Amino acid sequence: MTGDLPTYLTTREMADLLRVKERKIYDLAAAGEIPHSRATGKLLFPRDVVLAWIDNASEAPSPHAPRPPVVLGSHDPLLEWSLRESGSGLAAFFDGSMDGVERFEQAEGVAAGLHVVQDEGWNTDAVARRLRFQPVALLQWAWRSRGFILPAGNPKNVSRLADLPRLQVVRRQAQAGSQLLLDRLLAEEGLAGRAEGPMARDEREAALAVLDGSADLAFGLEASARQFKLDFIPVCQERFDLIVGRRDWFEPPLQALQAFTRTQAFAEMARTLGGYRIEGIWTPLFNGG
C-alpha cells in the first residue's frame, strides 16, 4: 500500500514500487527523469513527489523530448525585438508568466519568460514548484521599471496606489505577472479587488488602452509608456527571467539569441526603450534536475 511507504524511499524501495531493477532507477535519476535528492551521497526519493510523478507520468512529456522553437510566457518588448533581430528563428507566444510556466512544463517551447513576485525576490519559487526535477535553468534577462502608465499630462493627478479605485485600470489575465504583482500591492494597501477596467493581454495592449482613452491607467513598463509618449510614474523594479531547457540552450536558436545580446545593437535598443538594466543578463538563478 502506498500509505505504508516511508517519507523518503531508498533506491531499492523505489525499484520495488516501479517493479524494475535498481539499475533502472539509477539510470532514471542520472537522466533527471525521476524526482530525487541526495543525502550523504545516497539517492533518496520523496514519497509524495514520487507518487505525484507516477500519477502524471502517462500524461506529461519527457523533459528530454524535442521542443518547438517557441518562446512562451510573459511579453517583454526587448525580448520580442531581439527574437526578430537576432535571426534565431524563434517564434513567440506571449500569454502571461504562469501560462508560460505551464506550457513550458508541457514541452510547448524552448524557453519561457516570467516576472512573478514572491516573498523574497522574483521567479525562483514559481519555477522550483513546477520544474524542480527537470533539466532546466532559470536565467536572468533584465531588470525592468514598472509603474503607472498615464495619459500625457496626468490629467487625473494620479500619484499613488490609493488613487486607483476611482480610475479605469487596465486588467491583465489572472496568470500575468503584472496582474499578480498589482493584486499583491493593492491587497497590502487594503484595496484588494478595487481596480477594474478593460482587459489587455500584453504590455503593448495595456499602453494602447491608455492612449486611446479606454482606460485611465495601466500598470505597465516604462518602455511601453515611452513608446507611446505617455506619462509614467515608477513603482518598482522587477526582474524578468527566462526558463530554458539545458539541452535547448546549446542548440542554434537560443545560441543565436545569446550571441545577439552581446552586440552593440542590443545594448542600444535597451537604452532606447528605457527602463531596462541588462548588465546581469544570462546570470543563472536556478537549476533543476
N, C-alpha and C positions, 0 to 999 in steps of 0.2 A: 504494500500500500504506500502511495506517495506521502501520506500523512505521517508515516513512521520514519521517513528519511531524516538524517541529521541536517543541521543548518548548512553545513558545508560537506560536500561529498568528496571522497578521495577518487583517484583515477580508477581504482578497481570498482568502487561503488557506482561510478558513472558508467563504466563499461557494462556492469550488470544491468543498470537501468535501461541502457540503449540496446542491450543484448549484442554487443560487439566485443572484439578483442581489445585489451588495454592499448595495444599499439595503435589502433584506430583512434582512440581518444587523444593520444599524444599527437598524432598527425593533425587532427581537427584543431587542437589547441594551437599548434605551431602555425597553422594557416589562418588563425584568427576567426575560425568559423564556429566556435563554441565559446560561450561566456565562461571565463575562468579568472582566477587570480593566483599569485604565488606568495607563499609564506614559508620562510626558512628554506627556500629552494624547492619546495614541493608544490605541485599543482593542486589547487582546490577549486571546487565548483559550487557556487552559491545556489542552494536548493531552489529558492523561489524564482530566481532569474533563469535557471536551467529549465524549470518546469514551464515557464512562460515561453522560453525559446523553443521547447519541444512543441507546445501548442501552436506556435506561429510558423514552425519550420516548413509546413506544407504550403503556406501562402507567401512567405517572404522570399524575395530573390536572394541568390547567393551574393555576398558582398564582393565577390570576385567576378561576377558576371559583367560582360561589356555594357557600358552605359552610353546612351546617346549624347552627342556633343552639344549639350544644352546647359546653360547656367540658369538656375532656379532661384526662387526666394524673393528677397526684397529689392525694390527698384533703387538703383543708385545712378545718378546722371553720369558721373565719371566712369563708372564701370560699363554702363551701356555704350558710351562713346568709345571706350577702349576696346570693347569686343568688336566693334566695326573697324576701327582704325588699325588694329594690330594684325589683321589678316589671319586671325586664329581659326576662322571658320566656325566659331562657336555661336549658336543661336541663344536667345534669351526668352525665358518665360517667367515674368515677374508677377507674383500674386501674393506677396506678404512673407514675412520672415518664417513663421511657423508652417505655412503652407510649403515653403521651400524645404524645410527640415523633413517634413513628412514625405514629400515627393522624392527627396534625395534618399531617404531610407528605403524607398521602393525602387531605387536604381533608375529614376527617370531623368537623371542628369549627372554631369561630371563635377558640378560644383553648385553651391547654394549660398546666397548672401543673406546675412541676418544682422539685426541690431536689437537684441532682446535684453531689456534691463533686468537685473537681478539684485539681490540684497548687497552684494559686493561685486561691482564691475558689470561686465557685459558678456552674454552669449555662452560662456562655458557650461553653465548649468543646463541650459536647454539642449546643448549638443551631447553632454555626458549622459543625460537621462535617456536619450533615444539611441545614441550611437557609440556608447562606451566600449562595446566589444567588437566594433567593426574597424577595419583597417583604413581609418580616415584621419585627417588632420584639420585643425581649425587654424587658419592663418589670418593675420591682420591685413585689412585693406587700407582703411583710413579712419582718422577721427574727423567727425563732421559737426558743424554748428547747426543746431536745431532750435527753432523758436516760433514766434508768431509771424506769419506772413499776412500783411495787411494792405489795403488799398493805399496808393500813393497819398501821402499827407496824413495818414492815420486819422480819418475823419471822425471816428468814434472814440478817440482818445484812449485807446487800449494801452495798458501798461502792466497788467498782472493777471494771474490766473483767475482771481476773483471777478474779473470783468467778463469772463466767458459765458456765464449763464444768460446774460442779456443779448448774446450775439448768435448769429447763424454760423456755426463752426463746422467746417468740413469733417465728415466722418470717414474713417478708413475701415477696411474689412477687419473683423474681430481678431484675425491672426496676424495682422500687420504690426510690426514692431513699434511704429509711431503711435498706433491706437493703444497698444498695451502700455506704453510709456505715459501717454496723456491720461488714460484712465487712472493710472497709479498716482500721478501728480494731483489730479483732481480729488481723488479719494483722500490723499494726505491733507488737502485743504478743506475737507468736509463737503466737497462739491460733487460727489460721485453721481454719475448719470445725468449731470446738468447741462452738458454741451451737446446740442443737436443741430444737424444741418444736412446738406446734400452729401451724397456718397462719392468718393473718388478712389480709384484703385491703384494709383501710383503718385509719385511726387509731382510729376508734371500736371496731372489732372487736378491735384489739390490746389496748386498755384493758379491754374486757369479758372477754377471756380471763384477765386477771389478777384481775378482780373475781370471776369465777365459779370461780376456783381451778384452771382447766385449765392455767395457766402461772404460773411464779414471777415472771416479769419480762417487760416489753415495752420495747423501745427506741422510745419514743414521745414525744409532745408534752406539755409542761406543761399545756396547755389540756385535753387528754384526761384526764390524771390528776386535775385539779381537778374536771372534770365528774362523775367517779365517786367523788370523795372518797378517792382513793388517794394513797399516798406518792410523792414524786418527788425524784430526785437529778439535778440538771442535769449534762450532759456537755459540750454545745457550743451555740453559737448558729449557726443555719443560715439561709441566705437562700432564701426561696420566691419564685419569679418566674413571670410569665405570658408565654408566646409569644402574640402576636396578629398576625393579618393586618393590614397597614397600611390596606387599604380597609375591612375589617370594623370597625376601631377607630372609624371615623367614622359607623358605622351605629347606629340607635337602641338595639339591645340592649346593646352594650358602652358606649355613651354613658350609658345609664341606670345601669349598674353603676358607671361612673366618677363620675357625679354623686352617687350614694348614698354612696360612700366619703368624701365631703366633709361628711357630715352628723354631727350630734352623736350620733345613734343608733349609727352605725358605730363611732365612737371609744369610746363607752361599752361596746359589746359586746366590742371588743378588750381593754378593761381587765377586763371581767367574766370573759372566757375565761381570760385570764392567759397570760404568756409571749410576748406579741407586742410588737414595736416597729414602728409603722406610719408613722413620720414621713417616710420616703422613698418612700411609695407612688407608683407610676407613674413613678419615675425611669427614663429609658431607659438600657439597658445594652448593647444590641447592635442593629444594623440590618443586615439582609440586603439582597440585591439589588444 
